[in-house]
Amino acid sequence: MNKVCVVGASGKLGQYMIQHALDRGFEVVGVCREASVKKLDRFSGRITIIPGATNDPEVIKRAVAGCDGVLTVLVPPGTDNYSSGTAQAVLDHAEPGARLVFSCGWHITRDGRDVYTWKVKALVFAARLAKLARLADLDDQVEACRRVFASDTRWTVVRGSSLEEGASQGLPVWSRHAGDPILKSDLTRRVDFALFMIHALANDELIHEAPAIVGSRTPSALAHASATPSP
């Protein structure tokens, strides 16, 4: 892995991914809306910035050219198919064989076997109200992931728990389904969510997986570790 593109670079998660990528010596291209470019000033001279809407195919085509990996933050702002348009542009224009890693929340399900807490259900309900107010469209994020799941590219969809700021606690742990005991704590440091995204680029075991993650130092992760027999 030599060159990576971060789509949605100006947000907190995007900036953490940029820093992790630079720390590993990667050449980094970042894509964000023109109005948000200044948020990346601290990376000035160290990354290439492509300003523009992430659902613009021409913007994405320029940004992903020559990249071995593409890290995409799927966000649901507005009601103009922004998430699905972003995902489709990446799927259409990424280099053949590139590792594609997408981020979303636990609410996305691949096989319908996820079990959700009242907290997650409440967040989804709030998102439905936001759609009615034309502020966000969670269904579009669902559609974005559906397109990724149907793709024959080398994709991974990382599903994040509730997030908090703070120093890194190390690589998060994961399970295939929300509701699995290891995920009960429902909390991950945002910097570690970004770390898992970077980790997925080089982990072929995560190809065509939709890991739901949780912080490695949370009570549920520690309880699972202590209950797992040593080999």
Protein Blocks (a to p, Z undefined) as FASTA:
>chain_A
ZZdcdehklbmklmmmmmmmmmnopacdddddfklmmmmmmmgokaccdeddfklmklmm
mmmgopabdcddddfehjeommmmmmmmmmmmmcehiacdddddfklcfklpaccdfklm
mmmmmmmmmmmnopacfklmmmmmmmmmmpcbdcdddddddddedddebjadddfbehia
klmnopacfklmmmmmmmmmmmmklgoiacddddfkbmklmmmmmmpccZZ
